[in-house]
C-alpha cells in the first residue's frame, strides 16, 4: 500500500526526466527572481536618487507597459515549438538584466534604462508563462498535471522564503546591483537546463501561415476565455482577487512602517514567515483534490482565501498587531497555496491544446494590467480615505470574489463548449 502511494506521487518514466529539467530550470530562475526582489526600486533610490513617484512608476508602469508589449506573444508562441521559445525568453531576460550592471560599471545607468529593462523582463515573463504552460500540457499525461503544478507551487514558496534574506545579505556585501547579476545568471542557468532536455519530447506544432496573421488574432486568448462557461468566471475571479490583494501592499507598508511604527525587520518578518503556509498548502493540494475532487477544492480554497484580507483593517501597533498580520497572511497564503496549483491544473485541462499559449498569455496580460490599475486606484483611495480605510475597502470587495468562482465542474475538460473558429496565423 505504501509503495503504491509513493508511485502515485511520481511522474511516469517517460515524462519524469524532461520534467525534472523543466522543474530545475524553474527553480533556478525563481530563486534568482527572489534574490533580486526589490532590487530595481533599491537601485532607483540609492544609486539614482529617485523620488516616490518614480519608484511607483518603476513598479507599476513597467509591468503594465510590459503587458501591452507582450500582446503579440500569445499568437506568436502558439504555433512554434515551446522549448526554443522558453530558452529565448530566458536569454532575453538575462541579456536585458545584464545591461544594468554594465551601465552601472560605466557610470551610465539612468532611470529610463531601468524602466525599459523592467518592461522587457515583464513582457518576456508573460511569453515564458504562455510557452511553459503549453509545453507542460504536451509533456505530461493529464493525471500528472496536478502533481507537477503542486511541485511548481512548492518551489515558488520555498524560494520566496529563502530568496529575500539571501538577497539582502548579498546587497549588504556587494551592493544592490549584485542581486541583478544573480538574477541574470539564474536565467542563463535556466536556459542551459532547458537546452539539456533535448528536443525529442515535444510534438511538432500545427503549422500556420505567419503572413496571414491579423490584428484580431491578438484577441484570440480573450475570446476563448470569455466564451467558456467555466474558464470565464475563474478568469475574472483571479484577476480581481490578485489585483486587490497586491493593491493593498503599498498601503500596508505605509501603515506599518509609518503610523504604527513597526521596524523594517518586523515588516519583513510579517510577510516572510507566513510563506511557510504556501509551502504547506501546495503540498496538500494534490491529496485534497484526490479525496474531494478538484472542483470542490478549487471552490473551497478560493472562498476561504477571500475571508482573510479584511482582517488587516484592524491592524494595531505592537506585538499584537504583528501577530495579527502574520496570522492573516499565514491563512491567506495557505489557502492560495492550495488554490493555485489546482487552478493552474483546472485551466490546463479545460483549455484545448492548440489554444493554451494564447489563453495563458491573455490571462497573464490581464493579471498584470489589472494589478497595475488597481494599485494606482488604491494609491489614490489611500490618499483620500487613509490607508486603513482603503485596506478595509479592498477586504470587503474581496469577500465578494467567491461569487465569480465556477459553480459546476467541467464535464469534458479537454473539449470545452464550442468556440469561434481559430483565426488563421
Buried (B, 14 or more C-beta within 10 A) or exposed (E): EEEEEEEEEEBEEEBEBBBEBBBBBBBBBBBBBBBBBBBBBBBBBEBBEBEEEBBBBBBBBBBBBBBEBBBBBBBBBBBBBBBBBBBBBBBBBBBBBBBBBEBBEEEEBEBEBBBBBBBBBBBBBBBBBBBBBBBBBBBBEEEBBBBBBBBBBBBBBBBBBBBBEBBBEBBEEEBBBBBBBBBBBBBBBBBBBBBEBEEEBBEEBEEBEEEEBEEEBBBBBBBBBBBBEBBBBBBBBBBBBBBBBBBBBBBBBBBBBEEBEBEEEBBBBBBBBBBBBBBBBBBBBBBBBEEEEBBBBBBBBBBBBBBBBBBBBEBEEEEEBBEBBBBBBBBBBBBBBBBBBBBBBBBBBBBBBBBBBBBBBBBBBBBBBBBBBBBBBBBEBBEEBBBBBBBBBBBEBBEEBBEBBBEEBBEEBEEBEEBEEBBEB
